[in-house]
Amino acid sequence: RVRFSVSSLFACWLLASITAEASFEAGKFALRSFSFEGQTRSYYVYAPTGYDGSSTALVVDLHGFGSNAGQHSAISGFRNLADSEGFLVTWPDGSSNAWNAGICCGVPMTLGTNDVGSLREVVAQIGEEAALDDERIYATGLSNGAAMSHRLACEAADLFAAVAPVAFPVPFDPMTQCEPSRPIPVAMVMGLSDEIVPYEPGFYPGAQESFEYWRDTNVCTGEIPDTTTPLAGEATCETYSNCEGGVATRLCSIVGSESAFGITLNHHILYYNDSGYAVASESWNFMQGYRHPNP
């Protein structure tokens, strides 16, 4: 189980940016809450600078176990990317700082919380306030949030056009419980030296095993990736580009940083890495290349 906390300066930075306006305002955070299956759930939405209400993509960016939406918005890089690329981004809060993503994590997993349903509702509610491009709704996240983005690919491929999980493999045992309704583009990022969610199989499935599962599930051609891109040191990105439905399946294996801002990261918070890999922008570049075929 994965727990992560960040400096309180991140929370202060976020609070200073929140708006309570009735609709999304360019360059501002908005906080929303709703009742879902007996729980109060909440989420932040950030509208990029220059936002004018016209049709736009949405990125659902999910925090890790023990973290929260505010902290995650400060570390993932998707706030600044939203400004430069012009999409809406939302950071929902899991219940008890966690998501029920299958084999992980915490109270929601134990209780069987319907987090696929709650995140569908987040997207639906944002769609009531904003003109979402239904073909360009994407999911990503870190650790437990990555596990949840895998689960969304497995169980909500009718809604999400592509996913980019960071630092967690396919969160099912057996992995065959993941049965997406269609081939879906997946860009995994895993840490070669990760001390929290190891690259090799153990308590969780391994990175390569998960990559191969998505290769087979997406009916990709070839037994080995058709593209391998070297990064710094031993890091690489491997891609199966010829998969059913015109999708691709990718695994980037990088080395996360040991620490940042005086905080020990255990090579797990892969937005900070020693491989020269810009996780947020590369994840966005992959996802935004795909539109949902049947929104």
C-alpha positions in Angstrom: 0.0 0.0 0.0 1.3 3.3 -1.0 1.3 6.4 1.1 2.8 9.8 0.2 2.7 13.3 1.7 4.2 16.6 0.5 5.2 19.8 2.1 2.4 22.1 3.4 3.7 24.8 1.0 1.9 22.9 -1.8 -1.4 23.1 0.1 -1.0 26.8 0.6 -0.2 27.4 -3.0 -3.4 25.6 -4.0 -5.7 27.4 -1.5 -4.5 30.7 -2.7 -5.7 29.8 -6.2 -9.2 28.4 -5.5 -12.3 30.2 -6.7 -15.8 29.8 -5.5 -17.4 31.1 -8.7 -20.5 29.3 -10.1 -18.7 28.4 -13.3 -15.1 27.6 -14.3 -13.0 30.7 -14.6 -9.8 30.9 -16.7 -6.6 30.5 -14.7 -8.5 29.5 -11.5 -9.2 26.4 -9.5 -12.8 25.6 -8.6 -13.9 23.2 -5.8 -17.0 21.1 -6.2 -18.6 18.4 -4.0 -21.5 16.0 -4.5 -23.2 13.0 -2.8 -22.5 9.6 -4.2 -23.8 6.3 -2.7 -24.0 7.8 0.8 -20.6 9.6 0.7 -19.7 13.2 0.1 -17.1 13.3 -2.7 -15.2 16.4 -3.9 -12.9 17.4 -6.8 -11.0 20.4 -8.0 -11.2 21.7 -11.6 -8.6 23.9 -13.2 -9.5 25.9 -16.2 -6.5 27.0 -18.2 -5.5 30.6 -18.9 -7.4 31.7 -22.0 -10.3 29.3 -21.3 -13.4 30.7 -23.0 -15.9 27.9 -22.5 -15.5 26.4 -25.9 -15.3 22.6 -26.3 -12.2 21.2 -24.6 -10.5 18.0 -23.5 -10.5 16.8 -19.9 -7.8 15.1 -18.0 -8.7 13.2 -14.8 -5.6 13.2 -12.6 -5.7 10.9 -9.6 -3.7 11.1 -6.4 -1.9 8.3 -4.6 -2.7 6.5 -1.4 -2.4 8.8 1.7 -2.3 11.9 -0.5 -5.1 14.1 -1.7 -6.3 16.2 -4.7 -4.6 19.4 -3.5 -1.2 17.8 -3.0 -1.3 15.9 -6.2 -2.3 19.0 -8.3 1.0 20.6 -7.0 3.3 17.8 -8.1 2.0 16.1 -11.2 2.7 18.9 -13.6 -0.8 18.9 -15.2 -1.7 22.3 -14.0 1.0 24.1 -16.0 0.5 21.7 -18.9 -3.2 22.6 -19.0 -2.2 26.3 -19.4 0.1 25.5 -22.3 -2.1 23.0 -24.0 -5.5 24.4 -23.3 -7.4 21.5 -21.6 -9.4 21.2 -18.4 -8.0 19.1 -15.6 -9.7 17.7 -12.6 -8.2 16.3 -9.4 -10.8 14.3 -7.5 -10.4 13.3 -3.8 -10.6 9.6 -3.0 -12.4 8.5 0.1 -10.1 8.2 3.1 -7.3 9.4 0.9 -7.4 6.3 -1.3 -9.1 4.6 -4.3 -10.6 1.2 -4.7 -8.5 0.1 -7.6 -8.7 -3.6 -7.3 -5.8 -4.9 -5.2 -5.1 -1.5 -3.8 -5.7 0.5 -1.6 -6.9 1.2 2.0 -10.5 1.7 3.2 -12.1 2.0 -0.2 -10.6 -1.4 -1.3 -11.8 -3.0 2.0 -15.3 -1.6 1.7 -15.6 -2.2 -2.1 -16.2 1.5 -2.8 -17.5 2.2 -6.3 -14.8 4.5 -7.4 -15.3 3.8 -11.1 -18.9 5.0 -10.6 -17.8 8.1 -8.6 -15.3 9.1 -11.3 -17.9 8.7 -14.0 -20.0 11.1 -12.0 -17.2 13.6 -11.7 -16.9 13.7 -15.5 -20.6 14.0 -15.9 -20.8 16.9 -13.4 -18.0 18.7 -15.1 -19.8 18.2 -18.4 -22.8 20.1 -16.9 -20.6 23.2 -16.4 -18.3 22.9 -19.3 -18.4 22.0 -23.0 -16.4 18.8 -22.9 -15.2 17.1 -26.0 -16.6 13.7 -25.4 -13.9 12.2 -27.7 -11.1 13.6 -25.5 -11.6 12.5 -21.9 -8.4 11.0 -20.4 -7.2 9.5 -17.1 -3.8 9.4 -15.4 -2.6 9.2 -11.9 0.2 8.3 -9.5 0.6 5.1 -7.5 -2.9 4.2 -6.2 -4.1 6.8 -8.6 -2.3 5.0 -11.4 -3.9 1.7 -10.3 -7.3 3.5 -10.5 -6.5 4.8 -14.0 -5.8 1.2 -15.0 -9.1 0.2 -13.6 -10.9 2.9 -15.5 -9.3 1.6 -18.7 -10.5 -1.9 -17.7 -14.1 -0.9 -16.8 -14.8 2.5 -18.3 -13.2 2.3 -21.8 -16.6 3.5 -23.1 -15.9 6.9 -21.5 -12.1 7.4 -21.5 -10.2 7.7 -24.7 -6.7 6.8 -23.3 -5.0 6.4 -20.0 -1.4 7.0 -18.6 -0.8 5.2 -15.3 2.3 6.3 -13.4 4.0 3.9 -10.9 1.6 1.0 -10.6 1.0 -2.1 -12.7 -2.4 -3.7 -13.7 -4.1 -3.8 -10.3 -5.9 -7.2 -10.5 -5.0 -10.7 -9.4 -5.4 -12.4 -11.8 -5.0 -9.7 -14.4 -7.6 -11.4 -16.5 -10.2 -9.6 -14.4 -9.3 -6.5 -16.5 -11.6 -6.8 -19.5 -12.0 -3.5 -21.4 -14.9 -3.1 -23.7 -12.6 -2.1 -26.5 -8.9 -1.7 -27.2 -7.7 1.3 -25.3 -4.4 3.2 -25.6 -2.3 2.7 -22.5 1.0 4.5 -21.7 2.5 3.1 -18.4 5.4 4.7 -16.6 7.2 2.5 -14.1 10.2 3.0 -11.8 13.2 0.7 -12.3 14.4 1.4 -8.7 10.9 2.0 -7.1 11.0 1.0 -3.5 7.3 1.3 -2.9 5.8 -0.5 -6.0 8.7 -2.6 -7.3 9.3 -3.0 -11.0 9.6 -6.7 -10.7 6.6 -8.9 -9.7 6.0 -9.5 -6.0 3.0 -8.5 -4.0 1.9 -6.6 -7.1 2.2 -7.8 -10.7 5.4 -6.7 -12.5 5.8 -3.9 -15.0 6.7 -6.1 -17.9 3.9 -8.6 -17.1 1.4 -5.7 -17.1 2.9 -4.4 -20.3 2.4 -7.8 -21.9 -1.1 -8.1 -20.6 -2.1 -4.8 -22.2 -0.3 -5.9 -25.4 -2.4 -9.0 -25.5 -5.6 -7.3 -24.4 -5.2 -4.6 -27.1 -4.3 -7.4 -29.7 -1.0 -5.8 -30.7 1.1 -7.5 -33.4 4.5 -8.9 -32.6 6.1 -10.5 -29.6 8.5 -7.6 -29.0 7.9 -3.9 -29.1 8.2 -2.4 -32.5 9.8 0.8 -31.1 12.3 1.2 -28.3 13.5 4.7 -27.4 16.5 5.0 -25.1 16.5 7.6 -22.3 19.2 8.6 -19.9 21.1 5.7 -18.3 19.2 2.4 -18.5 15.8 4.0 -19.0 13.7 3.2 -22.1 10.3 3.6 -23.6 8.9 0.6 -25.4 5.9 0.8 -27.7 3.6 -1.6 -29.5 2.2 0.7 -32.2 0.2 -1.8 -34.2 -2.7 -2.8 -32.0 -6.4 -3.4 -32.8 -8.5 -0.3 -33.2 -5.4 1.8 -34.1 -4.3 2.1 -30.5 -0.8 1.8 -29.1 0.5 0.3 -25.8 3.6 1.8 -24.2 5.8 1.2 -21.2 8.4 3.7 -20.1 10.8 2.3 -17.5 12.6 5.2 -15.7 14.6 5.8 -12.6 12.7 8.0 -10.1 14.6 10.5 -7.9 15.5 9.5 -4.3 14.4 12.9 -3.0 13.1 16.4 -3.9 12.4 19.5 -1.9 14.0 17.7 1.1 11.4 14.9 0.9 12.3 11.3 0.5 10.6 9.9 -2.5 11.9 6.3 -2.5 12.3 6.5 -6.3 8.5 6.2 -6.5 7.2 9.7 -7.2 8.2 9.5 -10.9 7.4 13.0 -11.8 10.8 13.6 -10.3 13.3 11.3 -12.0 16.9 10.9 -13.0 16.0 9.8 -16.6 15.2 13.2 -18.1 11.6 12.1 -18.7 8.9 14.7 -18.5 6.1 12.4 -17.2 3.2 14.8 -17.5 4.0 16.2 -21.0 4.9 12.8 -22.4 1.7 11.3 -21.0 -0.3 14.1 -22.4 1.4 13.8 -25.8 0.5 10.1 -25.9 -3.1 10.5 -24.7 -4.1 13.5 -26.8 -3.1 11.6 -29.9 -6.3 9.5 -29.5 -10.0 10.3 -29.7 -12.7 8.0 -28.4 -14.1 6.1 -31.4 -17.6 5.8 -29.9 -18.2 8.6 -27.3 
